[in-house]
Amino acid sequence: MQELQQATGQTLKFVNGNTITLSSHGTDQEGEYLILEHTIVSPGAMNGPHSHPVLDEKFTIIEGTMRFLIDDHTVLAGPGEQIHIKPGQIHQAWNESQTMLRVIHEIRPPGQHWNMFRLLHKLEAEGKLNAKGIPRNPLWMGLAWTTMDGYIAGPPRWIQHIALGGLARIAKAFGYRL
């Protein structure tokens, strides 16, 4: 939590103009939480299909339109609407706006989400991501996987643990760090 305390108010600005701001974090009657504000400037996919075994996510749309695919069900949300992703649900999101999308993203418990965005920001700044935002180097891919607090939809979890988890261990052994 100390690391989050120091980062509160920090904004990560990506090359494409998207930003992620760590708005707040803490503990309330429902437990630990992290609140991020995303500003997405271009339409299109924001992530690939994935799930989190423990994390509970809520997205509140401030401006624009966001599309979610949650367990094969499509949901559109606009200003003032909220989407709730429960642990275990496979989900993916898109900016459906022709202009800016602003979203408040609440994560409970926080897990490694802030570190995931920090790592992706660092890799992008160093030119280490492909056009889809995926690390080119498999060792960075393994390390990024450890910060997502979940699983990529498709490959069995045990394969992800062996392959991506193994790459992460090798990356750490070679000194790769956030």
Disulfide bonds with the S-S distance in Angstrom:
none
